[in-house]
Amino acid sequence: MTYRLYGTPGSLYTGKARSYLIKQGVPFENRAAGEARFRAEIVPKIGRWIIPVLETPAGELIQDGSEIIAHFEAEGRARLPAYPATPLHRLVAQVFELFGGEGLLRPAMHYRWNFDDTNRAFLERDFPAALAPTGASEAAQAEVFAMASGRMRKAMAGFGVSPETIPAVEAAYAEFLRLFDDHLAGSPYLLGGAPSLGDYGLIAPLYAHLARDPYPARMMQRTAFRVWRWVERMNAADQDAGEYGCPPPELFADDAVPETLKRLLRFVAEDYLPEVEAFVAFTNAWLADHPGLEPGTNGMPRTQDRVIGQTAFAWRGHELRVNVMPYRVYLLQKVQAVVDEAAPPARAAMRALLDETGLSGLLDLRVARRVERRGQLEVWGA
Ligand SMILES: N[C@@H](CCC(=O)N[C@@H](CS)C(=O)NCC(=O)O)C(=O)O
């Protein structure tokens, strides 16, 4: 048996794992989450309906894109290591795993669900194709779409997309595209000639939603051609960097962080750090209200619950109300671990880069109890 990746073509987080497997040359099959076996055998073992799930040839299951990558990296199986070996690159990669996976959900949801004239006919086919049981009737497929799209439209509000915030969501995304496109003028990937963890974080929203749904895809092609090409490249097994003269498949020399990348980091500071501050503060208050939590539990009524509450923060002239998810703390801890575990000179260099780009809050914002992953779920540590 080969590896099997259970997910859907239109799933944000499946795109991260898929890109990684392609880039590493891991032989795998894309499998649909609508398969009877997924629901009957895999979901009960994972403890909730969630994609992606990787099934290894030995039958082991791994849910979560970050964990799937960590699995191959730990085995030393990566032909292009996702975790850079030098301190600044390692840190930048980890920051973009967090920001890519969790910080671009506003544009991803907005450009998927608020452009029905252009997107709906496609989504009506695309969702059931991967989510409905094989051979489902037209009526059953329509029901699957109605249910899934209804949930997702509702979820969009939990990320802070509302009629009032839409102009700011669009302006922020246009700025992000411009900055990333500028950066890609100098290199085919975020950190040079090879993909790393930061690229896998960013591909999550930038592929399935923003480069594959009809409305945002055209927009990306028209306004951010290099980002469009990077999306293609992130789904190609080879370096796919002919227009760059096929540079060596290596990261920037001397742990360099070019000015264009610093501008992207400053964008993260402006766009996403206020949300990190808000969810860390909320999480600490929530933990203070739940003093007796058993380590290894999520403190919620059901193991599958992922949202512990809602918080508000000021963002581009609006007050955004967003869901708070411990998973985001889990990825934030990974950023902090990179710095905490480094030798003092490397730590000082990382701190200096974060200070320079307005991101030092990422190191200082800590929660009172660690978020850990056990049995494929996010749970509270001791
Ligand atoms: N932390 C997970 C998040 C996975 C996730 O949220 N996946 C979405 C689909 S892209 C999902 O399964 N949502 C559950 C649902 O729709 O009920 C990961 O990175 O793999």
The ligand as an SDF file (V2000), in Angstrom:
LIG
                    3D

 20 19  0  0  0  0  0  0  0  0999 V2000
   -5.4530   21.9500   12.2490 N   0  0  0  0  0  0  0  0  0  0  0  0
   -6.0040   21.2000   11.1540 C   0  0  0  0  0  0  0  0  0  0  0  0
   -7.2020   21.9390   10.6090 C   0  0  0  0  0  0  0  0  0  0  0  0
   -7.9470   21.1190    9.6010 C   0  0  0  0  0  0  0  0  0  0  0  0
   -9.2860   21.7140    9.2010 C   0  0  0  0  0  0  0  0  0  0  0  0
   -9.7960   22.6320    9.8420 O   0  0  0  0  0  0  0  0  0  0  0  0
   -9.8400   21.1970    8.1310 N   0  0  0  0  0  0  0  0  0  0  0  0
  -11.1490   21.6210    7.6830 C   0  0  0  0  0  0  0  0  0  0  0  0
  -11.3000   21.4700    6.2000 C   0  0  0  0  0  0  0  0  0  0  0  0
  -10.1130   22.4300    5.2830 S   0  0  0  0  0  0  0  0  0  0  0  0
  -12.1610   20.7240    8.3390 C   0  0  0  0  0  0  0  0  0  0  0  0
  -11.9900   19.5310    8.3440 O   0  0  0  0  0  0  0  0  0  0  0  0
  -13.1950   21.2820    8.9460 N   0  0  0  0  0  0  0  0  0  0  0  0
  -14.1590   20.5110    9.6680 C   0  0  0  0  0  0  0  0  0  0  0  0
  -15.5360   20.7080    9.1870 C   0  0  0  0  0  0  0  0  0  0  0  0
  -15.7080   21.3060    8.1430 O   0  0  0  0  0  0  0  0  0  0  0  0
  -16.4220   20.2180    9.8530 O   0  0  0  0  0  0  0  0  0  0  0  0
   -4.9420   21.0110   10.0970 C   0  0  0  0  0  0  0  0  0  0  0  0
   -4.1260   21.9190    9.9180 O   0  0  0  0  0  0  0  0  0  0  0  0
   -4.9050   19.9510    9.4710 O   0  0  0  0  0  0  0  0  0  0  0  0
  1  2  1  0
  2  3  1  0
  2 18  1  0
  3  4  1  0
  4  5  1  0
  5  6  2  0
  5  7  1  0
  7  8  1  0
  8  9  1  0
  8 11  1  0
  9 10  1  0
 11 12  2  0
 11 13  1  0
 13 14  1  0
 14 15  1  0
 15 16  2  0
 15 17  1  0
 18 19  2  0
 18 20  1  0
M  END
$$$$
